[in-house]
C-alpha cells in the first residue's frame, strides 16, 4: 500500500501497480478488489479507468490512504534496507538515497549520507585524494548503513511524558508502570540498567517472583527524563532519573508494549514489532 501510494504521489504509478496491489488483497474477499485483480497486466488498459476501480476498491474496504510523508519514509527505508547486505550497486543506491533526501527536503537524512555521497563523487569523478578502492568504499557504505539503520530514532517526541513521576507498579497480569498521567504496559522482555550495568530484568522475575519488590523500589518515585524509540530495531528506552528502562519486542505473534497518556496519546508495539 505504501509503495503504491508513493508512486501515486510521485506520478510514477502504472496500471500494473494497481493490479498487483489488488492481487495481494484478494484475501479480503471484496468484489471491487476481485474486479481490479482480474484486469491483468495488458498495456491496453486505461490508467484512468483503473484508478477509478481502485478508488471504488478503497471505498469498499474503508481504508484511509497513507500520507505523502509516510510513503516517502517507507520508500527511503526500502532504499536503506538494500544496503544492509553487500550489493554490487551500493554506490548507485547511496547516490539515489542522497538525491532523494535533497529532493524531498529530508535534511537529517541528507546530512547522514552527504559524506559518503561526496566520497563516491570523488572516487568516480574526482582525484580520489584518499586513494580509496571500490572494495573499501563498499565496506564503508555497508558499515554506515548498518549503524544508521539501528540507531534511527522515531520522529515522535514523547514530550507529554517528560517530567512525570512514576507513581506505582502493577504486576498482577503484566508489568504496568503508572505515571502521574499515563502508563506503560509491558508484555515483552525488559530490563532496568544504569550507565554501567544491568540492575534487573524480566529473566530475574521468572526465577523469583518475590523480586517484584526490587522493581518497585528501583522505579517508584523516579522522574521520566527522556523517551527514545528506535522503530527499526524495535527498541524503546525510558530514562528515569539515572536509570534506563529498556523494552524490546521479541515476538512475531504477540503484542509487546503499550504507552498512553490516558488522553490523546496511544502508542503500541504490535505483533512483529510494528509500531502503531
N, C-alpha and C positions, 0 to 999 in steps of 0.2 A: 504493500500500500504506500509506504513512504517513498520508495523508489519511483513508483508510478506517478505520484503527485510531484515529486522532484522534477520529473520530465515535463509534467504539465506546467509547472511554474517557470521552467526554463525554455518552454516552447520547443521541446525536442521529442515529445511523445508521438508514438506511431500506433497504427491500428493494432499491430501485433502485441503491443504492451497491454492494451485493454483486454484482448482475448486471452493473453497469458494470465492476467490477473483473475479473470473470470474462471478459468480452468482451475486455478489454485483455490478458488472459493466454492467449488461445486459441492463441497461437503455441507454447505449451508442449506442446500436443497431449496433454493429460491428460483422461481420461474424466470425472472428477469435476468438472473445470472446465467441460467442454463441457456437462454436465448443468445446472450452475448458470447458464451463459450462455444456455441455451435457455429459461429460465423466463420471460423477457420482463419487462415493467415493470408488469403489471397489479396493481391495488390488492387483488385478491382473494388474492394470495399471502400466506401466513402467515410473519411475520418469524421465528418460532422455527424453522420448518421450513427456511427459507432459511439461517439461521445454522448449523443442523446440516449442511446441504450445504456451507456454506463451511468448516466445521471439517474435513469429510472432504477437501475440496479442499486445504486447507493441509497436512493429514496426508500426502496423496498426493505432494506436492512437497517434503515435509520442510523447510518454511520456518519459521524461528523468528520469532514475532511481534515487532515492534519494541516498545521500552519506551514507557511513557507520556511520559517525558522527551523521547525522540527525536521523538515525534509532536507534542508541544507546541512544540518548537523548530522543527519543519518548518512547522507552521501559522503560527507567528509570522513565520517567514521569508517565507511566502506573502503575508501581510498587508503586511509591509515592502516586498516587491517591487512591490506595486501603487502605491507612492509614488515609484518611480524615474522615472516619466513623469507629465506633468501629468494630473490627474484631477479631474473635477467633484465627486467625493465625497471629496476629500482630507481634509477636516476630519472627516468621519464615520469614515474609516479610522484617523486618528490617535486619535480617541476610543476606537475599538474596540481598537486596539493597547494603549492606556494601561490600559483596564479589564481587558483580557486579562492584562496583566502583573501587575496587582494581584490578580486572582482566583487566578492560579497562582503567586503569590509570586516572580515574576521581578524581583527587586529592582533589579538593574543596569539592566534594560530600563525599569522604571518610572521610574528616575531620568533615563534618557536622553530620555524622552518627556514628562516632567512639565511642563517649561516650556512646550512647545508646547500641551499639553493645557490648561494654565491660561490661556494666551493666547487659545485658542479659546473657552474658557468666558467670558472677559472680553469678547471681541468679540461673542459671541452673546447673552449674558445679563447682562453687567455694564455698566460705564460706558465701556468701550473707552477707557481712560485715555490710551493712547498714540496713539489715532486711526488704528489700523490699518484698511486696506481689505481686502476679500476677496482681491483680487489680490496684495497684499503678503503676507498670511498664507499663501496658496498657494505663493508664491515661497519663503518661509521654510521651509515644510514640505518641498518637494522638495529644497531645498538641504541641510536636515538629514538627510533620508532618504538622500541620495546619500553624504554624508560618513560617516554611521554604518554604511552598508552596506559600504563598502570598508574601514573601519577595525575592523570587528567581529572580535575575536580568538577563537581556539579556546579551549575550556574545558580542553584538555589542558595540563598544567603543564610537562612535559618535565624534571621535577626530577632524574631519574636521569642526565641528560646534563650538568647544570650542574657546573662544576668539573673536568670531564675535559679532558685534553690531547689535541690532535691528534698522532698518532704517526707517520702515514705517509700518502702519497698514491699511489694506484694508478691508472694511466691506460691500461692495456693495452687495455681494451674501452670501459668508461665511466669517468667520473670517480668514484672511490671514495675517500672521506676516512675514514681509520681513526682511531677514538678509542681510549682505553685500554680501554674496554668498550663496543664497538659501532661503528657506522659509518653513513655516509650514502652511498648510491649515486645519482648524478645522471645522468639521461638526457635532460635538458631544458635550456633556456637558464639560464645562471647568470652571476654577476659577483661580484667582490670589490671593496669600497669602504671608505674610511674616512669620517670625519664630513664630509668636504668634497667628495671626488671619487671617481669610479670608477678603481680602480687596474688592474684586469684583468678580462677577461671571456671567455666562450666564443668570441666572434667573433674575438678576438685569436689564439686557438689555431688556428682554421680557416685563418688566413693564415700561421701559422708554428708548426708542431708543436714546434719546439725551445723554445717559450715555456713548456712544462710545468714546466721548471726554475724559472721565476719563481713559478708557483703553489705549488710545494713550499717555496720559500724564504719565501713570504708566510705560509703556514699552519702548517707543521710546527712543533710546539713551542708553538703558541698554546693558550690555555685557553678553553673554552666558558663564556661569562659569561651568556648568555641565548639562548632559542629562542622565536621568535614565529611563530605560524601564523595567517594570515588566510584562512579557508576559503572565503569568498565571492569572493575575487579570482581564483584561489587563489595564495597568495604565502607563502613560507617564508623567514624571516630567522634566521640563526645568527650571533650575535655572538661573535667570537673575539678576546679582549682588545680592542684598539682598532679591529679590523676587522669588517666585516659581510659575510657570505656570503649573497647573495640568490639564491633559487631560484624560478623561475616557470615553471609548466607551460604549454606552448604547443602542445598537440596534442589533437585530439578522437579520435585513433586510438591513439596510443602512450602508454605509461605515462611518468610524469615522474620521480619520485624515490622512494627507499625509505629509511626511517630505522629503525634497530633497535639494541637494546642487547645483542643476541645471546642474550637470555634470554626474558623475558616481553613486552617491548615491541616491537611491529612495526607501523609505520605506513607507508602508501604512497599516492602520488598516482596514481590510476588514469587511464585514458584519459578525456579530457573534464575532468580536474581534480578528479574526485570523490575525496574523502579516505576511505581505508579502513583 
